[in-house]
Amino acid sequence: MTTSVPKLIRTSLHRTIESLGLSRKMEEYTAVDLWQVIVGQRIAKVAIAERIFDGRLYVHVTRSTWRNELVFLKKEIINKINATMGKEIVKDIIFR
């Protein structure tokens, strides 16, 4: 009986999150949280994912030279994020 309790809790939490319409937001937070894993430490040191709003990922970049470089890598990064998440979470990235 104890092995089914975690499953029941997980199912209950999942249903509650879905009924509140929060599942998309949770996926967005997860994608932001995985930024360093997805882009690697080298990029994560100079580019910090802040939030996702309306399919746009906002990333703070500390150096303009890196911002220019990341613009060229934008499509690749979007594809990596969406592949990691298993669905389209990010449609565009705004580097600032």
Secondary structure, DSSP 8 states (H G I E B T S, - for coil): -TTHHHHHHHHHHHHHHHHTT-HHHHHHHHHHHTHHHHH-HHHHTTEEEEEEETTEEEEEES-HHHHHHHHHHHHHHHHHHHHHHTS---SEEEE-
